[in-house]
Amino acid sequence: MKLNQDSTQDTIVDTGCSDASANLYQAVSCSFYDELEALATLHRICTIRYRTETGEAASIESKIINLYTANKSEFLKLQDGTEIRLDRLISVDGKPVSFTNY
């Protein structure tokens, strides 16, 4: 993996994959991350819509039990063990994901 910096945003490129564009990582906004942390702290079941690695839309209802960083990407872990990279999120509890502007 390497950090790809340009004038608009920082992205992470997985150079070990033949389709590197599929592995670009875009950070969620700080305010959206704070909302995810609040949901995790409240131990509340929420509806999470996201895209799978193949790009298909999926939805799950679960508690967020952890937020963490691995390989320069941010993830959330759900009560059932599901792990979702944050830039694959579509919405959480009906609120659309927002991304950083840099």
Secondary structure, 3 states (H helix, E strand, C coil): CEEEECCCCEEEECCCCCCHHHHCECCECHHHHHHHHHHHHHCCEEEEEEECCCCCEEEEEEEEEEEEEECCEEEEEECCCCEEEHHHEEEECCEECCECCC
